[in-house]
Amino acid sequence: LRDTRRAAIVAGLLKVADVALGQIQPVLLNLILRWMQDLDAPRYRGYVYAVLIFLAPLFKSVLENQYFLLSMRTGLRVRASVQAALYDKSLRMSPSARAGSSVGQVVNLMQLDAQRLAE
């Protein structure tokens, strides 16, 4: 669970950075327009803005893909952990509790519960 918590925090930070990079593009465009209107502005500043407006979507897509990868991997780990815990619990069930349901029903319930939790 500690790894899952850490992965969730990292995924949250990646998503925050992804949203920030998505919001910075209009700001950069505004800076380019201001630079074009200012005749005394240094030329290198326009080049810096142009490079940043090119790099922002690139970094945004990298961060977004890392976020989705980490989220999916964490979801699969949680699902596997829940399935393992439910399986261990089913092995420790008393014979009288097991008599009320078939093996297929127990396995089906374990998989459905783990799937619903992972979603």
N, C-alpha and C positions, 0 to 999 in steps of 0.2 A: 504493500500500500504506500510505502514511503516513496518508491520510484514513481508510482502513479501520481501522487501529489506533486512531486517535482516536475513530472512531465506536463501536468495540467498547468502549472505556473509558467513553465517555459512556453507552452502553447499559447497561453494568454498574452504573454509578452510579445510573442511573434505576431499575434493578431493585432495588438495595439500598434506595433511598428508598421504593420501592413496598412492599417487604416490611416496612420499618420502620413505614410508615403503616398497614399491615394489623395489625401487632402493638400499635399504640398504642391502638386502640379499647377493648380490655378494661381497659387501664390507666386510660383516661379514665372508663370506666363505674365502676370502683372508686373513683376520686376523687369522682365524683358521689355515690356511696353514702356515702362518708365525710363529704362535705359535708352531706348530709341528716341524718346522725346527730349532727353537731356543731351544737348550737343557737347557739353563739357565733360561728360562722363568718360572715364578711361575705357579704352577698347577691350581690354582683357576681361572686364566685368561682364560684358555681353557674351564673350566666349564661355566664361564660367557658368553663366545662367543657362546657356544652350547645352553645355555638357551635363549640367544637373538635371535639366528637363528631359534629357535622353536617359540618364542613369536611374532616375526615380522609378519609372515603370519597370525597368530591369530588376532592380532590387525588390520592388514590390512583388513581382511574380515569383522571385526566388523565395522570399519570406512566406508568401501565401502557400507555395507548394510545400515548404517545410512545415508550416502549420498543419496543413491537411495530412501530411505523412505522419506527423507526431500524434495528431488526434486519432487517426485510424488505428495506428499501432497501439495507442493507449486503450482504445475501445476494445481491441482484440484481446489485450492482456487482461482487462477487467472481466471480459466475458469468459476467458479461459479460467481465471481464478474463481469466478462464481460457479462455473460448471464443476470444477474440482472440489469446491467446498460442498456443493449439493450432492455430488457423487459420494464423498466421504460420509456425509450425513445419511445417505440412503443405505450405505453399507452398515451403519450402526443402528438402523431401525430394528425394532423388535419384530419377531416373527408374526405376532398378532397384528401389528400395524402393516406389515408387508402382505398379509393375507387378503387385505381389503382391495388391493390393486395389483395389476399385472406388472411385469418388468417393463413392458413397452410403455405403459402409462407413466411410470415413474421416470423413465428416460425422457419421454416426451415433455413432461412437466419441467424437468431439469433444463432441457434445452430452451424451452419457451421462456422460462423465467430468466435465464442468462441472456437470451437474445433481447428481451424487453428491457433489461437493466442496461445492456450495452447501447441500446438506441437512445 
